[in-house]
Amino acid sequence: MSATEHKPKPLPFVANFAAGAIAGISEILTFYPLDVVKTRIQLEKGKTQGLVGTFTSIVKQEGVGRLYRGLVPPLLLEAPKRAVKFAANDYWGKTFLDLAGEKKMTQNLSVVTGAAAGATESFVVVPFELVKIRLQDKNSVYKGPMDVVRQTVAKEGLLGLYAGMESTFWRHVYWNAGYFGTIYSVKAVLPKANTQNEQLMNNFVSGAIGGFAGTVVNTPFDVVKSRIQGTQKVPGVVPKYNWTYPAIMTIAREEGVAALYKGFVPKVLRLAPGGGVLLLVVEFTLGVFQEG
């Protein structure tokens, strides 16, 4: 749903952009190690060690610092990524309301709005996601983010930084549709907030449930995205994981349907409460702008 729907007056694009940026940085600093564990599990072929085993293995074999490997790209990304997410959701929400001739957001419009926001967001995140995935890989030999960029461009050309664009597009479309669509539904059934603390709690609860729903829907697409971006292209060789839906079928056939949900536990442990933190911080920040 539109992040500003219940506000007495509309806020400018820059307010939604800033609120999303602040929320994104807050979320990534809190939950990043879970993202590293998730990526490691998704890149493993066959049986994995699971959440605890992978986490413990990383700490024992590579040190605690490895849990923050690749933090710089997503940290640089989170501000524009989350800012675009909420600003685009606000923009598309207003646009679809006008097109549909509606005055208030509906369930169907909230899902379509979220999907459009996710599609918009996907174009921003791809190069950052690719750098992050390649740094998080257990077998990574890169010295840092810029080394990934240099080697990728040298071997695959500038467009190599956009490997996985199609899978990233679907990942964000489905997550945002599930996230914002669920937020609309949950907020509709929660008790009306009479105080600011109750409002903040409602935002956290609806955002957390939305984060869970989005994760359930988009995890197979995230697994495929990690596989595509984690594999360097070899000239003249067609990548095993290339396009999203054929790759989903390949993984299901070779590793079983359950493999499409590899990394689900650390992913949902991050994005359920993370989704709550995002909405809470966004709404709180917009409230500050509203009063300013």
C-alpha positions, 0 to 999 in steps of 0.5 A: 500500500502507499506509504503515505496513504493515511497521511493528512497531506501528500509528501514530496518524492524526496521525503519518501526517498529519504525515509526509505534510505534511512530505513534501508541502512537501519535494516542492513546494519542489523541483519546483514550476517543472515544475508551472508549465510543465506547466500552461502546456502543457496550457492551450495549444490546438494545437501547443506549444513543449514542455518546454524551449521553454515553460520558456525562453519563460517565463524570457525573456518573464516572468522567473524569478519567473514559474516560482514564480507561484501557489506560495502556494496549492499550498504551503498545500495541500501539507501538507493534501493530502499529509497526507490522501493518506497518512493516508487511504491508511493508513485505507482500507488498514486498513478494506479489510483488515478488510472483506476478512478479510485480514491482509496487503495484496494487489495488488488491495487496494493499488489499491483503497486508493489509489483511495479515498485519491485520492477522499478527497484530491480533496475537499480540493484543488479550491479550491487547484488552481483558484487555482493554475491561474488564477495559472499561466495566461499570460494571468492578470491576477490580483494574487494568490491572494486576488484569484482567490478574490474575483473567482471568488466575485463572478462565479461564486458560492462554488461557483465555487471548486469548478469542476473537482471532478469532473475532480479526483476522477478525476485523483486516483483514477487517480493514487493507484491507479497510485501505491500499486498500483505501489509494492506491486508494486515493493517485492515484487520489490526486494531485501530491505533490510538497512540503513536506507540500503537501505530509503530507496533501496527507498522512493525507487525504488518511489515513483518508479516508482509516480509514473511509473505514476500519471502515465501513467494520470492525465495525460488527466484532468489535462489536462481538469482544467486546461482546466475550471479555466482557463476562467471560466464565462459566465452562460447559456453552457455551457462547452466543457470541462465534464464529464471524459469528454465533454471527453476525447472533445472534445480527442481529436477536435479536437486528436488523442489525443496532446493528452491527454498535453500536459504529460506530460514536465514532469509526469512529470519532477516526479511520478516523482522527486517520488513517490520523494521523497514515499514516502522522506520519509513512511517516514523520518518515520514511522520517527522517530515509531516510535522516539519 
